[in-house]
Amino acid sequence: MSLEFFLTSLIVVLIPGTGVIYVLTNGLLRGHSFVWSAALGCTLGIVPHLVASALGLAALLHTSALAFQVVKYVGAAYLIYLGYCMWKDTGSIDLSSTAEQTQKNHLQTILSGFLINILNPKLSIFFLAFLPQFIAPNPAQPVLEMVKLGGFFMALTFGVFLLYGFGAAFVRRYIMSNPRLLQNIQRGFAGLFVFLGIRLALEDR
């Protein structure tokens, strides 16, 4: 695994995307424990894209306009739905949930993070174009090489997501005493998810 791959991957992961925004949202509004759940869900959401790229299945999505459009619009609709739910729940963050409800919230956070990334068809196309650039010519086991690179990229993604999320959770302690500011931040993130959903729906390949 080359230094060039590490540095390029780090730059790509550091660029804020939908996954980063989702982790930041959970860090700011829900605290450290939900950062783990959000980061895990978003990271797991890229696994199918990596597997599809390693097996060459991502090429089918790239060549099938219908499949690409279907996944794109479903992903866009889900982002808009997340924004709607966040706006509707503004000001109703429950800090005294039972253990059972907290566990359920964590599972929902993981699932939401997973869906955010798995419903982004551009990830498969990105990995299909990105990973092969760092594989040596005529490798003995090209699929295994793709899996290794993909696994490293996924681990790096998880680590960076945690850094972003814990940074947001640190800031959270300074806004919890200001309910109005907290409400405005939640509304801001809600609007951002709606915007991201609309942008994804309107984007070309």
Secondary structure as a PSIPRED ss2 file (coil, helix, strand):
# PSIPRED VFORMAT (PSIPRED V4.0)

   1 M C   1.000  0.000  0.000
   2 S C   1.000  0.000  0.000
   3 L H   0.000  1.000  0.000
   4 E H   0.000  1.000  0.000
   5 F H   0.000  1.000  0.000
   6 F H   0.000  1.000  0.000
   7 L H   0.000  1.000  0.000
   8 T H   0.000  1.000  0.000
   9 S H   0.000  1.000  0.000
  10 L H   0.000  1.000  0.000
  11 I H   0.000  1.000  0.000
  12 V H   0.000  1.000  0.000
  13 V H   0.000  1.000  0.000
  14 L H   0.000  1.000  0.000
  15 I C   1.000  0.000  0.000
  16 P C   1.000  0.000  0.000
  17 G C   1.000  0.000  0.000
  18 T H   0.000  1.000  0.000
  19 G H   0.000  1.000  0.000
  20 V H   0.000  1.000  0.000
  21 I H   0.000  1.000  0.000
  22 Y H   0.000  1.000  0.000
  23 V H   0.000  1.000  0.000
  24 L H   0.000  1.000  0.000
  25 T H   0.000  1.000  0.000
  26 N H   0.000  1.000  0.000
  27 G H   0.000  1.000  0.000
  28 L H   0.000  1.000  0.000
  29 L H   0.000  1.000  0.000
  30 R H   0.000  1.000  0.000
  31 G C   1.000  0.000  0.000
  32 H H   0.000  1.000  0.000
  33 S H   0.000  1.000  0.000
  34 F H   0.000  1.000  0.000
  35 V H   0.000  1.000  0.000
  36 W H   0.000  1.000  0.000
  37 S H   0.000  1.000  0.000
  38 A H   0.000  1.000  0.000
  39 A H   0.000  1.000  0.000
  40 L H   0.000  1.000  0.000
  41 G H   0.000  1.000  0.000
  42 C H   0.000  1.000  0.000
  43 T H   0.000  1.000  0.000
  44 L H   0.000  1.000  0.000
  45 G C   1.000  0.000  0.000
  46 I C   1.000  0.000  0.000
  47 V H   0.000  1.000  0.000
  48 P H   0.000  1.000  0.000
  49 H H   0.000  1.000  0.000
  50 L H   0.000  1.000  0.000
  51 V H   0.000  1.000  0.000
  52 A H   0.000  1.000  0.000
  53 S H   0.000  1.000  0.000
  54 A H   0.000  1.000  0.000
  55 L H   0.000  1.000  0.000
  56 G C   1.000  0.000  0.000
  57 L C   1.000  0.000  0.000
  58 A H   0.000  1.000  0.000
  59 A H   0.000  1.000  0.000
  60 L H   0.000  1.000  0.000
  61 L H   0.000  1.000  0.000
  62 H H   0.000  1.000  0.000
  63 T H   0.000  1.000  0.000
  64 S C   1.000  0.000  0.000
  65 A H   0.000  1.000  0.000
  66 L H   0.000  1.000  0.000
  67 A H   0.000  1.000  0.000
  68 F H   0.000  1.000  0.000
  69 Q H   0.000  1.000  0.000
  70 V H   0.000  1.000  0.000
  71 V H   0.000  1.000  0.000
  72 K H   0.000  1.000  0.000
  73 Y H   0.000  1.000  0.000
  74 V H   0.000  1.000  0.000
  75 G H   0.000  1.000  0.000
  76 A H   0.000  1.000  0.000
  77 A H   0.000  1.000  0.000
  78 Y H   0.000  1.000  0.000
  79 L H   0.000  1.000  0.000
  80 I H   0.000  1.000  0.000
  81 Y H   0.000  1.000  0.000
  82 L H   0.000  1.000  0.000
  83 G H   0.000  1.000  0.000
  84 Y H   0.000  1.000  0.000
  85 C H   0.000  1.000  0.000
  86 M H   0.000  1.000  0.000
  87 W H   0.000  1.000  0.000
  88 K H   0.000  1.000  0.000
  89 D C   1.000  0.000  0.000
  90 T C   1.000  0.000  0.000
  91 G C   1.000  0.000  0.000
  92 S C   1.000  0.000  0.000
  93 I C   1.000  0.000  0.000
  94 D C   1.000  0.000  0.000
  95 L C   1.000  0.000  0.000
  96 S C   1.000  0.000  0.000
  97 S C   1.000  0.000  0.000
  98 T C   1.000  0.000  0.000
  99 A H   0.000  1.000  0.000
 100 E H   0.000  1.000  0.000
 101 Q H   0.000  1.000  0.000
 102 T H   0.000  1.000  0.000
 103 Q H   0.000  1.000  0.000
 104 K H   0.000  1.000  0.000
 105 N H   0.000  1.000  0.000
 106 H H   0.000  1.000  0.000
 107 L H   0.000  1.000  0.000
 108 Q H   0.000  1.000  0.000
 109 T H   0.000  1.000  0.000
 110 I H   0.000  1.000  0.000
 111 L H   0.000  1.000  0.000
 112 S H   0.000  1.000  0.000
 113 G H   0.000  1.000  0.000
 114 F H   0.000  1.000  0.000
 115 L H   0.000  1.000  0.000
 116 I H   0.000  1.000  0.000
 117 N H   0.000  1.000  0.000
 118 I H   0.000  1.000  0.000
 119 L C   1.000  0.000  0.000
 120 N C   1.000  0.000  0.000
 121 P H   0.000  1.000  0.000
 122 K H   0.000  1.000  0.000
 123 L H   0.000  1.000  0.000
 124 S H   0.000  1.000  0.000
 125 I H   0.000  1.000  0.000
 126 F H   0.000  1.000  0.000
 127 F H   0.000  1.000  0.000
 128 L H   0.000  1.000  0.000
 129 A H   0.000  1.000  0.000
 130 F H   0.000  1.000  0.000
 131 L H   0.000  1.000  0.000
 132 P H   0.000  1.000  0.000
 133 Q H   0.000  1.000  0.000
 134 F H   0.000  1.000  0.000
 135 I C   1.000  0.000  0.000
 136 A C   1.000  0.000  0.000
 137 P C   1.000  0.000  0.000
 138 N C   1.000  0.000  0.000
 139 P C   1.000  0.000  0.000
 140 A C   1.000  0.000  0.000
 141 Q C   1.000  0.000  0.000
 142 P H   0.000  1.000  0.000
 143 V H   0.000  1.000  0.000
 144 L H   0.000  1.000  0.000
 145 E H   0.000  1.000  0.000
 146 M H   0.000  1.000  0.000
 147 V H   0.000  1.000  0.000
 148 K H   0.000  1.000  0.000
 149 L H   0.000  1.000  0.000
 150 G H   0.000  1.000  0.000
 151 G H   0.000  1.000  0.000
 152 F H   0.000  1.000  0.000
 153 F H   0.000  1.000  0.000
 154 M H   0.000  1.000  0.000
 155 A H   0.000  1.000  0.000
 156 L H   0.000  1.000  0.000
 157 T H   0.000  1.000  0.000
 158 F H   0.000  1.000  0.000
 159 G H   0.000  1.000  0.000
 160 V H   0.000  1.000  0.000
 161 F H   0.000  1.000  0.000
 162 L H   0.000  1.000  0.000
 163 L H   0.000  1.000  0.000
 164 Y H   0.000  1.000  0.000
 165 G H   0.000  1.000  0.000
 166 F H   0.000  1.000  0.000
 167 G H   0.000  1.000  0.000
 168 A H   0.000  1.000  0.000
 169 A H   0.000  1.000  0.000
 170 F H   0.000  1.000  0.000
 171 V H   0.000  1.000  0.000
 172 R H   0.000  1.000  0.000
 173 R H   0.000  1.000  0.000
 174 Y H   0.000  1.000  0.000
 175 I H   0.000  1.000  0.000
 176 M C   1.000  0.000  0.000
 177 S C   1.000  0.000  0.000
 178 N C   1.000  0.000  0.000
 179 P H   0.000  1.000  0.000
 180 R H   0.000  1.000  0.000
 181 L H   0.000  1.000  0.000
 182 L H   0.000  1.000  0.000
 183 Q H   0.000  1.000  0.000
 184 N H   0.000  1.000  0.000
 185 I H   0.000  1.000  0.000
 186 Q H   0.000  1.000  0.000
 187 R H   0.000  1.000  0.000
 188 G H   0.000  1.000  0.000
 189 F H   0.000  1.000  0.000
 190 A H   0.000  1.000  0.000
 191 G H   0.000  1.000  0.000
 192 L H   0.000  1.000  0.000
 193 F H   0.000  1.000  0.000
 194 V H   0.000  1.000  0.000
 195 F H   0.000  1.000  0.000
 196 L H   0.000  1.000  0.000
 197 G H   0.000  1.000  0.000
 198 I H   0.000  1.000  0.000
 199 R H   0.000  1.000  0.000
 200 L H   0.000  1.000  0.000
 201 A H   0.000  1.000  0.000
 202 L H   0.000  1.000  0.000
 203 E C   1.000  0.000  0.000
 204 D C   1.000  0.000  0.000
 205 R C   1.000  0.000  0.000
